[in-house]
Amino acid sequence: MNFPATLKYTKDHEWIKLEGNIATIGITDFAQHELGDIVYVDINTVGKTLAAEEVFGTVEAVKTVSDLFLPVAGTVTTINPLLEKQPELVNTDPYGDGWMIQMEVSNLEEVAALMGSDAYSALVG
């Protein structure tokens, strides 16, 4: 499994990449592998300010639906437009074209408190 060292991770299997106070968020390679073939991504939280660990959407795979949890508090600004017609990008490129949202982070210290790639790798074993 691939867990880039440039990203931070949550216990709920989301990743976050920070550029200034703008974060890009998606699910990890481990999460997409566990879910299987993703057929639909449902996110309708653009413009909403949410707390860390609040649900920002759902991802539907062939056999299950799973909630998506915000890694840190902030305001959702963008949904990946590619996922509407190509949800399988979450499977094929979870850290690239398969990203899910971008958000403005409320507290940058929350990002620093998330797991690095080694800690996340140990979590998922």
MOSULHU-V678616 format. One record per residue. N is the residue number from 0. PSI is psi in radians with two decimals (* if undefined). OMEGA is omega as a letter, one per 30 degrees, with the letter a starting at -180 (none if undefined). Layout:
BEGIN
N_PSI_OMEGA, N_PSI_OMEGA
END
This chain:
BEGIN
0_2.67_a, 1_2.16_l, 2_1.55_a, 3_2.37_a, 4_-0.28_a, 5_-0.10_a, 6_2.87_l, 7_2.75_a, 8_2.74_l, 9_2.86_l, 10_-0.34_l, 11_0.11_l, 12_0.50_l, 13_2.67_l, 14_2.77_l, 15_2.36_l, 16_2.19_a, 17_2.30_l, 18_1.80_a, 19_-2.15_l, 20_0.26_l, 21_2.22_a, 22_2.43_l, 23_2.39_a, 24_2.48_l, 25_-2.97_l, 26_2.70_a, 27_2.89_l, 28_-0.71_l, 29_-0.82_a, 30_-0.80_a, 31_-0.59_l, 32_-0.74_l, 33_-0.65_a, 34_-0.61_a, 35_-2.76_a, 36_2.04_a, 37_2.23_a, 38_-0.25_a, 39_2.40_l, 40_2.15_a, 41_1.84_l, 42_2.12_l, 43_0.72_a, 44_0.25_l, 45_2.32_a, 46_-0.15_a, 47_2.48_l, 48_2.15_a, 49_2.72_l, 50_2.81_l, 51_2.43_l, 52_0.10_l, 53_2.66_l, 54_2.22_l, 55_-0.07_l, 56_-2.99_l, 57_2.76_l, 58_2.31_a, 59_2.17_l, 60_3.07_a, 61_-0.67_a, 62_-0.13_a, 63_2.86_l, 64_2.36_a, 65_2.42_l, 66_2.64_l, 67_2.21_a, 68_2.34_l, 69_2.22_a, 70_-0.59_a, 71_2.87_l, 72_2.57_l, 73_-2.96_a, 74_2.20_l, 75_2.19_a, 76_-0.51_a, 77_2.48_l, 78_2.44_l, 79_1.96_a, 80_-0.37_a, 81_-0.49_a, 82_-0.35_l, 83_-0.74_a, 84_-0.29_a, 85_1.10_a, 86_-0.39_l, 87_-0.22_l, 88_-0.49_l, 89_-0.61_l, 90_-0.78_a, 91_-0.44_a, 92_1.11_a, 93_-0.46_a, 94_0.01_a, 95_-1.92_a, 96_-0.21_l, 97_0.21_l, 98_2.76_a, 99_-0.91_a, 100_2.85_l, 101_2.61_a, 102_2.76_l, 103_2.10_a, 104_2.33_l, 105_-0.68_a, 106_1.84_a, 107_-0.41_l, 108_-0.48_l, 109_-0.61_l, 110_-0.77_a, 111_-0.47_a, 112_-0.17_a, 113_2.94_a, 114_2.52_l, 115_3.11_a, 116_-0.64_a, 117_-0.77_l, 118_-0.70_l, 119_-0.71_l, 120_-0.71_l, 121_-0.65_l, 122_-0.78_a, 123_-0.15_l, 124_*_none
END
